[in-house]
Amino acid sequence: RGNDATCTAQGFFIQIGTVACFLNVSLAVNYLLSIKHGWKDEKMKTKRLWFFIPPIAVGLLFAFVGIPFYDNMMLWCNNSARYWPEVPV
């Protein structure tokens, strides 16, 4: 059995899981640029932070902004805001 605090924690960590999706897209773009477009390692090193910082920042932003809205959603706790199903995350 849980309470509001454990529900909020579970919702937060479920939302943190979206970071993996964003990082996957970033890695796909990284491989596209290096394999298809022939970017060399020197050029990739200068851009490497841009492949990792934005996906992590966006995932953390969504997780922290949703803290007031995490609530029980039958099977698990997640964002229960009325508009949330329309947000593509």
Secondary structure, 3 states (H helix, E strand, C coil): CCCHHHHHHHHHHHHHCHHHHHHHHHHHHHHHHHHHCCCCHHHHHHHHHHHHHHHHHHHHHHHHHCHHHEEECCCCEEECCCCHHHCCC
